Amino acid sequence: MTNNEILKKIIIANHLKHFEMKTIFELGGIQLSSSQVKAYMAGAKNKNHEKLSDEYFESFLNGFIIYSRGPLDEPTVLPRTIENHIIGLVESENHAAIEEIRGLIDGV
C-alpha cells in the first residue's frame, strides 16, 4: 500500500474534510495549499495525482495525533475528534447519547 492509499483510508474512516486535512498537515509542521491536499487524495491515474512522500506522511500522522488528542501543553482542551463526534450527535438529535455524555461530565 502506498502512503496515498493509507492517507485516503484514514481520511475516509475519520470523515475528514479537505480543510481539516490541511489543518492536520499544519499541525505536523507542513504548510500545503488546498490543491496540494487534493492532489494527494486524487487517484493514481488522475493527472493531478501527487505522490505523498514518507516525510510528509510522517508529518501528517504527527499532526493527526495532535488533532485527535489535543496539544500536550493544554490537556484540558477537548480533542477535536471527540468534539466533532459530539457535534454529530447533536446534529443527528441523538438525545440518549447526549444525556449519557452529560452524565459523564457531571460525574467528573
C-alpha positions as CSV (number, residue, x, y, z in Angstrom):
1,M,0.0,0.0,0.0
2,T,1.2,3.5,-0.8
3,N,1.3,6.4,1.5
4,N,-1.5,8.0,-0.6
5,E,-3.7,4.9,-0.2
6,I,-3.2,4.8,3.6
7,L,-3.9,8.6,3.8
8,K,-7.1,8.1,1.9
9,K,-8.2,5.3,4.2
10,I,-7.5,7.4,7.3
11,I,-9.4,10.4,5.9
12,I,-12.4,8.3,4.9
13,A,-12.5,6.4,8.2
14,N,-12.4,9.6,10.2
15,H,-14.8,11.6,7.9
16,L,-12.2,14.4,7.5
17,K,-12.8,17.3,5.1
18,H,-10.1,18.9,2.9
19,F,-9.8,21.9,5.2
20,E,-9.3,19.5,8.2
21,M,-6.6,17.7,6.3
22,K,-4.8,21.0,5.6
23,T,-5.0,21.8,9.4
24,I,-3.6,18.4,10.3
25,F,-0.6,18.9,7.9
26,E,-0.1,22.3,9.5
27,L,-0.1,20.8,13.0
28,G,2.6,18.4,11.7
29,G,4.7,21.3,10.5
30,I,3.9,21.2,6.8
31,Q,2.2,24.2,5.0
32,L,0.1,23.0,2.0
33,S,-2.3,24.6,-0.4
34,S,-5.8,23.1,-0.8
35,S,-4.8,22.0,-4.3
36,Q,-1.8,20.1,-2.9
37,V,-4.0,18.3,-0.4
38,K,-6.5,17.4,-3.2
39,A,-3.6,16.1,-5.3
40,Y,-2.7,13.6,-2.5
41,M,-6.3,12.4,-2.5
42,A,-6.5,12.1,-6.3
43,G,-6.4,8.6,-7.8
44,A,-3.1,7.3,-9.2
45,K,-4.5,7.7,-12.8
46,N,-5.6,11.3,-12.2
47,K,-3.5,13.9,-13.9
48,N,-3.4,15.9,-10.7
49,H,-2.2,13.0,-8.6
50,E,0.9,13.7,-6.5
51,K,2.8,11.0,-4.6
52,L,2.9,11.6,-0.8
53,S,6.5,11.3,0.5
54,D,7.4,9.5,3.6
55,E,8.4,12.8,5.3
56,Y,5.0,14.4,4.5
57,F,3.1,11.3,5.6
58,E,5.0,11.2,8.9
59,S,4.2,14.9,9.4
60,F,0.5,14.2,8.7
61,L,0.5,11.3,11.2
62,N,2.1,13.5,13.9
63,G,-0.4,16.3,13.1
64,F,-3.2,13.8,13.3
65,I,-2.2,12.7,16.8
66,I,-2.2,16.4,17.9
67,Y,-5.5,17.0,16.1
68,S,-7.1,13.9,17.7
69,R,-6.0,14.3,21.3
70,G,-5.2,18.0,21.6
71,P,-1.8,19.6,22.4
72,L,0.2,18.1,25.3
73,D,0.6,21.6,26.9
74,E,-3.2,22.0,27.0
75,P,-4.6,18.7,28.4
76,T,-7.9,20.3,29.4
77,V,-8.7,21.1,25.7
78,L,-11.3,18.7,24.3
79,P,-9.7,16.7,21.5
80,R,-11.2,17.7,18.1
81,T,-12.3,14.3,17.1
82,I,-14.4,14.0,20.3
83,E,-15.7,17.5,19.8
84,N,-16.7,16.6,16.2
85,H,-18.4,13.4,17.4
86,I,-20.4,15.3,19.9
87,I,-21.4,17.9,17.3
88,G,-22.5,15.0,15.1
89,L,-24.7,13.6,17.9
90,V,-26.3,17.0,18.4
91,E,-27.0,17.4,14.7
92,S,-28.5,13.9,14.5
93,E,-30.6,14.7,17.6
94,N,-29.3,11.6,19.4
95,H,-30.7,12.7,22.8
96,A,-29.9,9.5,24.6
97,A,-26.2,9.7,23.8
98,I,-26.1,13.4,24.6
99,E,-27.6,12.8,28.0
100,E,-25.1,10.0,28.7
101,I,-22.3,12.3,27.9
102,R,-23.8,15.0,30.2
103,G,-23.9,12.3,32.9
104,L,-20.2,11.5,32.4
105,I,-19.2,15.2,32.5
106,D,-21.3,15.9,35.6
107,G,-19.9,12.8,37.4
108,V,-16.3,14.0,37.0
